[in-house]
């Protein structure tokens, strides 16, 4: 029986998420976020190489996935400059947020937790779209997605006032 390419891709995605599960905050805090180097050792059929598929770094650790990849860092830089400009965002300070829950001070208009969560969700989605759907990871597109989410959240929160 022949299956369409779309059906096979969808089945592959479902199997992947069944095996790996969704990213949960606990995975970040205990250094078990599903990076390519970890997934490569678990399920070779889904991740062809332990290298970062965005920048070809030789070993994609959770830290590399979260902030150290140059393309991901571009997203962090643009978002933090827009939403939390008073905070000196560096890879080490952002990792401290995840590992020690040392949140930056929130600006008056939005909680810093929502900014960080928005970046993580958008980066995670764009990264896996690159792997599964061959959609290029373009930092400005990820930034636009984060900004739209945060603006929607900010506007929606005022409805409750």
N, C-alpha and C positions, 0 to 999 in steps of 0.2 A: 504494500500500500504506500502511495506517495503522500507526503505531507508538505504543505506549503512552508516556505521559509519563515513566514510570520508565525505560523503555528509552532514550529520548532523553537523559534526564539522565545515565544511566550512560555512554552513548556520549560525551557532552560531557565528563564527568570523565576518561574514558580518553584522549580527544584532548588535553585540557588537560595531563595529566601526561606524555603522550608529547612534547608540545611544550616544556613548561617543565621537567619533571623534578622530582625531589624536592629539598627544601632540604638542602644539604650544608654542613658547617661552613665550607668555603672560600668559599661565597657570602656568608656573614656577614662573614668576615674581610676580603674584598676589596670590600665594599660593594655586592654585586650580588644581595642577597636579593630575591626576587620580590615587590616591593611593588606596590600598585595602579598607582602612577604609571609604573612600568617596564612592567608587563604591559599597561597601557592602550595604550602605544605599539607593543607587539609584536602583541598579539592582541585586538583590539577586541571580538570576539564573546564573549569570556569575562569581561572586566571592562568594565562599562558606563561607568565614570568613573574618572579619576585620583584622585578624592577617597577618603578613608578611609571604608569602608562602616560602620565602627563609630561614628565620631564626626563624620563629614562634614568633617574637616579638609581644606583645599583641595588639598594636595599630599602624598600619602602616600609619604614617603621611607622607605628602609630603617630609619632611626633612629626615625621615627615608628612604624612597624610594630613594631619591637623593644621600645621602651620609652616613647616619648613620647605615644602615644595614651592618653587618660585611662582608658579601660577596661582596656587592657593594663597600665598602671601600677598599677591597683588589684590586679591579679593579682600583680605583682611585689612590691608592698608587703606583701600578706598572706602570701605564701610566704616572703619573706625574714625577716619578723618571726617566723615560726614555726620555720624550719629553720636560719637563720643570723642570729640576732638581734644578735650582737655586731658585725656588719658594717654600716656606715652606707650602706645601699643608696640610691643616687640615680641618676637616668638617666645621668649622666656616668660614674659608677663602673661601672655595668652595661655601658655601651657600651665602656668601657676593657677590661673582661673579654673582650668579643668581638673587639675590634680589636687589642688588644695582648697578649691572653692573660694578663692580670693578674688571676689568680683570687683570690677572697677566701680568707682562712684557713678551713680546713675545721673544722667542729665535730667533737667526738670520735665522734659516732654515725653520721655520713655524710659522704661526700666532697662538697665544694661543687660540683664539676663535675656530679655527678648532679642536684643541685638545679637548677642553671642549665639543664641539658639537659632536665629534666622540665618546667620552665616553658616553654621554647621549643617543645617538642613539643606540649604541650597548647594553647598559644596558637595555634600554626600550625594544628592540627587544628580548633579551634573557629572560627578565622577563615575557613577554607575551607568549613566546614560552613555558616557564615553566607552565604557567597557561593553555594554550590551548592545547599544544601538549605533555605535561608531559616530556619535555626535561629538564634534570637537569641544573640548573644554575651553571656553573663551571667557576669561575673567570678567570682562565688562558685561557679558550676558548674565553671569552669575550675580554680579552686583545689581543689575537692573531687577532681577528676580527678588533679591533680598530687599531692595528698596521698596518694591511694590508690596511685598508682604508686610514690612514694617509700617508703611504708610497706611495700609488697610487696617492693620492692628491698631495703630494710633487713632485713626478716625473712628473705628468701631468702639474703642474704649470710651470715647467721648459721648457716645449714644447713651451710655449708662448714667452720665452725670445729671 
